Amino acid sequence: MQTLIRILFVCKGNICRSPMCEFVMRDLAMRAGRANEFRIASAATTNEEIGNPVHPGTKRMLAAHNIACVGKTARQVKRDEYKSWDLVVAMDDENVCDLMRVFRNDPEHKVHKLMEYVEGGDITTARDVADPWYTGDFETTWNDVLAGCQGILAAM
């Protein structure tokens, strides 16, 4: 029996970067014939967007690549979730700090930054994925998300 790999993608609001990762990773796993190997979700570090749908810019980027995100609404990560995930993937340094506060550290070294899976290195050296909420540049975020998720799939 194969072991399920449980991945949680996390960003500040769970409306732009982390849901993009969630649905891209699901799509990549499905296309690779590996969908049944993964449990994939996303969450926010803050409560600012709880219950809100995926940002229209993220929806457009996903739709342009024939990936649906129907029904996804923002939710906040909870302290007791730490044990439920094998890998918690943050988008930037602020998310990492927030996760360490929420989880009260990372004793099993589950928290990583997405760009570690593209550039190598570790959580302290990997660059951030720019937040399109502020930049408006969903294409650059898409490119980072796609490369990062491809890197995760290859590493698993």
C-alpha contacts under 8 A as a table, 3 or more apart, distances in Angstrom:
res1	aa1	res2	aa2	distance
2	Q	37	E	7.27
3	T	37	E	6.94
4	L	36	N	7.61
4	L	37	E	5.02
4	L	38	F	5.36
4	L	39	R	6.76
5	I	37	E	6.08
5	I	38	F	4.73
5	I	39	R	6.16
5	I	86	D	6.43
6	R	38	F	5.80
6	R	39	R	4.67
6	R	40	I	6.03
6	R	84	S	7.48
6	R	85	W	5.02
6	R	86	D	5.12
6	R	87	L	6.44
7	I	38	F	7.38
7	I	39	R	6.22
7	I	40	I	4.95
7	I	41	A	6.52
7	I	85	W	5.86
7	I	86	D	6.07
7	I	87	L	4.85
7	I	88	V	5.92
7	I	89	V	7.37
8	L	22	E	7.81
8	L	40	I	5.99
8	L	41	A	4.99
8	L	42	S	5.15
8	L	43	A	7.18
8	L	85	W	6.52
8	L	87	L	6.32
8	L	88	V	4.79
8	L	89	V	6.12
9	F	18	S	5.11
9	F	19	P	7.47
9	F	21	C	6.56
9	F	22	E	6.43
9	F	40	I	7.87
9	F	41	A	6.33
9	F	42	S	4.48
9	F	43	A	6.43
9	F	88	V	5.90
9	F	89	V	4.70
9	F	90	A	6.11
9	F	91	M	7.93
10	V	14	N	6.82
10	V	17	R	7.94
10	V	18	S	5.15
10	V	42	S	5.63
10	V	43	A	5.05
10	V	44	A	5.53
10	V	45	T	6.86
10	V	77	V	7.99
10	V	88	V	7.10
10	V	89	V	5.93
10	V	90	A	4.87
10	V	91	M	6.58
10	V	95	N	7.10
11	C	14	N	5.64
11	C	16	C	7.97
11	C	17	R	6.33
11	C	18	S	5.37
11	C	43	A	6.82
11	C	44	A	5.22
11	C	45	T	6.25
11	C	90	A	6.02
11	C	91	M	5.66
11	C	92	D	7.56
11	C	95	N	5.90
12	K	44	A	5.02
12	K	45	T	5.00
12	K	46	T	5.76
12	K	95	N	6.35
13	G	16	C	7.37
13	G	43	A	7.61
13	G	44	A	4.75
13	G	45	T	6.68
13	G	46	T	6.05
13	G	47	N	7.14
13	G	48	E	6.23
13	G	49	E	5.39
13	G	50	I	7.57
13	G	74	A	6.89
14	N	17	R	6.90
14	N	18	S	5.52
14	N	19	P	6.06
14	N	42	S	6.76
14	N	43	A	5.22
14	N	44	A	4.54
14	N	45	T	7.97
14	N	49	E	7.15
14	N	54	V	7.56
14	N	73	T	7.89
14	N	74	A	5.01
14	N	75	R	6.72
14	N	76	Q	7.78
15	I	18	S	6.98
15	I	19	P	6.11
15	I	49	E	7.28
15	I	52	N	7.34
15	I	53	P	6.54
15	I	54	V	4.41
15	I	55	H	5.17
15	I	58	T	7.73
15	I	73	T	7.47
15	I	74	A	6.00
16	C	19	P	6.02
16	C	20	M	6.21
16	C	54	V	6.39
16	C	55	H	5.62
16	C	57	G	7.65
16	C	58	T	5.58
16	C	131	D	7.56
16	C	132	P	6.98
16	C	133	W	6.99
17	R	20	M	5.09
17	R	21	C	6.26
17	R	58	T	7.63
17	R	91	M	7.25
17	R	131	D	6.90
17	R	132	P	7.69
17	R	141	T	7.18
17	R	145	V	7.61
18	S	21	C	5.00
18	S	22	E	6.12
18	S	42	S	5.54
18	S	43	A	6.82
18	S	44	A	7.82
18	S	91	M	7.45
19	P	22	E	4.79
19	P	23	F	6.22
19	P	41	A	7.78
19	P	42	S	5.74
19	P	43	A	7.77
19	P	54	V	7.03
19	P	72	K	7.86
20	M	23	F	5.51
20	M	24	V	6.01
20	M	58	T	6.34
20	M	62	L	7.12
20	M	142	W	7.61
20	M	145	V	7.17
21	C	24	V	5.11
21	C	25	M	5.79
21	C	42	S	7.82
21	C	145	V	5.81
21	C	146	L	7.63
21	C	149	C	6.84
22	E	25	M	5.40
22	E	26	R	6.26
22	E	40	I	6.11
22	E	41	A	5.55
22	E	42	S	5.86
23	F	26	R	5.05
23	F	27	D	6.10
23	F	62	L	7.89
23	F	67	I	6.95
23	F	68	A	7.42
23	F	69	C	6.60
24	V	27	D	5.05
24	V	28	L	6.11
24	V	62	L	7.73
24	V	67	I	7.32
24	V	145	V	7.61
24	V	146	L	6.75
24	V	149	C	7.06
25	M	28	L	5.09
25	M	29	A	6.06
25	M	40	I	7.52
25	M	149	C	5.55
25	M	150	Q	7.68
25	M	153	L	7.77
26	R	29	A	5.20
26	R	30	M	6.10
26	R	35	A	6.73
26	R	40	I	6.80
27	D	30	M	5.09
27	D	31	R	6.11
27	D	67	I	7.04
28	L	31	R	5.14
28	L	32	A	6.12
28	L	149	C	7.75
28	L	150	Q	7.28
28	L	153	L	7.71
29	A	32	A	5.09
29	A	33	G	6.26
29	A	34	R	4.88
29	A	35	A	4.76
29	A	38	F	7.69
29	A	153	L	7.14
30	M	33	G	5.06
30	M	34	R	5.62
30	M	35	A	4.51
31	R	34	R	7.48
31	R	35	A	7.96
32	A	35	A	7.62
34	R	37	E	5.43
34	R	38	F	7.41
35	A	38	F	5.82
36	N	39	R	7.90
42	S	75	R	7.95
43	A	74	A	6.53
43	A	75	R	5.25
43	A	76	Q	5.24
43	A	77	V	5.37
44	A	47	N	7.10
44	A	74	A	6.86
44	A	75	R	5.89
44	A	76	Q	4.50
44	A	77	V	5.79
45	T	76	Q	5.78
45	T	77	V	5.99
45	T	95	N	6.62
45	T	98	D	6.23
45	T	99	L	6.80
46	T	49	E	7.62
46	T	76	Q	6.15
47	N	50	I	5.36
47	N	75	R	7.42
47	N	76	Q	5.93
49	E	52	N	5.45
49	E	74	A	5.98
49	E	75	R	7.60
50	I	73	T	7.18
50	I	74	A	4.72
50	I	75	R	5.00
50	I	76	Q	6.71
51	G	73	T	5.05
51	G	74	A	4.99
51	G	75	R	6.41
52	N	73	T	5.15
52	N	74	A	5.42
53	P	71	G	7.50
53	P	72	K	5.99
53	P	73	T	4.41
53	P	74	A	6.35
54	V	58	T	6.61
54	V	59	K	6.43
54	V	69	C	7.62
54	V	72	K	6.45
54	V	73	T	6.30
54	V	74	A	7.28
55	H	58	T	5.33
55	H	59	K	6.27
56	P	59	K	4.91
56	P	60	R	6.09
57	G	60	R	5.12
57	G	61	M	6.34
57	G	138	F	6.31
58	T	61	M	5.15
58	T	62	L	6.15
58	T	138	F	6.69
59	K	62	L	5.20
59	K	63	A	5.96
59	K	68	A	7.74
59	K	69	C	7.05
60	R	63	A	5.08
60	R	64	A	6.02
61	M	64	A	5.14
61	M	65	H	6.69
61	M	138	F	7.01
61	M	139	E	7.27
61	M	142	W	7.09
62	L	65	H	5.29
62	L	66	N	6.33
62	L	67	I	4.89
62	L	68	A	6.47
62	L	69	C	7.62
63	A	66	N	4.75
63	A	67	I	5.23
63	A	68	A	6.16
64	A	67	I	7.51
69	C	72	K	5.98
77	V	81	E	7.06
77	V	102	V	7.94
78	K	81	E	5.53
78	K	82	Y	7.86
78	K	102	V	6.90
78	K	103	F	7.81
79	R	82	Y	6.27
79	R	102	V	5.34
79	R	103	F	4.93
79	R	104	R	7.84
80	D	83	K	6.78
80	D	84	S	7.95
80	D	103	F	7.58
81	E	84	S	5.12
81	E	85	W	6.96
82	Y	85	W	5.95
82	Y	103	F	6.42
83	K	86	D	7.74
85	W	88	V	6.61
85	W	110	K	7.82
86	D	110	K	6.15
87	L	110	K	4.83
87	L	111	V	6.24
87	L	112	H	7.40
88	V	110	K	5.65
88	V	111	V	4.69
88	V	112	H	6.25
89	V	111	V	5.87
89	V	112	H	5.00
89	V	113	K	5.35
89	V	114	L	5.71
90	A	93	D	7.78
90	A	95	N	5.67
90	A	96	V	5.97
90	A	111	V	7.05
90	A	112	H	6.04
90	A	113	K	4.71
90	A	114	L	6.09
91	M	95	N	6.45
91	M	96	V	7.93
91	M	113	K	5.67
91	M	114	L	5.76
91	M	115	M	7.81
91	M	128	D	5.92
91	M	129	V	5.34
91	M	130	A	7.97
92	D	95	N	5.35
92	D	96	V	6.48
92	D	113	K	6.51
92	D	127	R	7.35
92	D	128	D	4.37
92	D	129	V	6.03
92	D	130	A	7.82
93	D	96	V	5.01
93	D	97	C	6.30
93	D	113	K	7.92
93	D	128	D	6.69
94	E	97	C	5.15
94	E	98	D	6.15
95	N	98	D	5.01
95	N	99	L	6.02
96	V	99	L	5.08
96	V	100	M	6.21
96	V	111	V	7.28
96	V	112	H	7.72
96	V	113	K	7.59
97	C	100	M	5.16
97	C	101	R	6.36
98	D	101	R	5.08
98	D	102	V	6.16
99	L	102	V	4.95
99	L	103	F	5.81
99	L	104	R	7.81
99	L	105	N	7.67
99	L	111	V	7.92
100	M	103	F	5.25
100	M	104	R	5.28
100	M	105	N	4.42
100	M	106	D	6.40
101	R	104	R	4.95
101	R	105	N	6.57
102	V	105	N	7.86
103	F	106	D	6.80
106	D	109	H	5.27
106	D	110	K	6.52
106	D	111	V	6.69
107	P	110	K	7.94
109	H	112	H	7.81
112	H	116	E	7.13
112	H	122	D	7.56
112	H	123	I	5.58
113	K	116	E	5.64
113	K	117	Y	7.91
113	K	122	D	7.83
113	K	123	I	5.61
113	K	126	A	6.73
113	K	128	D	7.52
114	L	117	Y	5.95
114	L	118	V	7.59
114	L	126	A	8.00
114	L	128	D	7.92
114	L	129	V	7.58
114	L	145	V	7.61
114	L	148	G	5.48
114	L	149	C	7.65
115	M	118	V	5.04
115	M	119	E	5.99
115	M	120	G	7.60
115	M	126	A	5.50
115	M	127	R	6.09
115	M	128	D	6.87
115	M	129	V	7.21
115	M	144	D	7.39
115	M	148	G	5.74
116	E	119	E	5.41
116	E	120	G	4.86
116	E	121	G	5.85
116	E	122	D	5.70
116	E	123	I	6.64
116	E	125	T	7.99
116	E	126	A	5.21
116	E	127	R	7.87
116	E	148	G	7.69
117	Y	120	G	5.81
117	Y	147	A	7.93
117	Y	148	G	5.37
117	Y	149	C	7.68
117	Y	151	G	4.79
117	Y	152	I	5.86
117	Y	155	A	7.90
118	V	147	A	6.22
118	V	148	G	5.45
118	V	151	G	5.83
119	E	126	A	6.73
120	G	126	A	7.29
121	G	124	T	7.88
121	G	125	T	5.89
121	G	126	A	6.18
122	D	125	T	5.46
122	D	126	A	5.89
123	I	126	A	5.65
129	V	141	T	6.48
129	V	144	D	6.59
129	V	145	V	7.89
130	A	135	T	7.30
130	A	140	T	7.90
130	A	141	T	6.37
131	D	134	Y	5.77
131	D	135	T	6.29
131	D	141	T	7.27
132	P	135	T	4.59
132	P	136	G	4.59
132	P	137	D	5.16
132	P	138	F	5.42
132	P	141	T	6.70
133	W	136	G	5.82
137	D	140	T	5.82
137	D	141	T	6.72
138	F	141	T	5.01
138	F	142	W	5.96
139	E	142	W	4.93
139	E	143	N	6.28
140	T	143	N	5.12
140	T	144	D	6.37
141	T	144	D	5.16
141	T	145	V	6.02
142	W	145	V	5.05
142	W	146	L	5.96
143	N	146	L	5.25
143	N	147	A	6.16
144	D	147	A	5.23
144	D	148	G	5.94
145	V	148	G	5.08
145	V	149	C	5.96
146	L	149	C	5.27
146	L	150	Q	6.04
147	A	150	Q	5.12
147	A	151	G	6.13
148	G	151	G	4.99
148	G	152	I	6.24
149	C	152	I	4.97
149	C	153	L	6.13
150	Q	153	L	5.14
150	Q	154	A	6.18
151	G	154	A	5.13
151	G	155	A	6.14
152	I	155	A	5.02
152	I	156	M	6.24
153	L	156	M	5.31
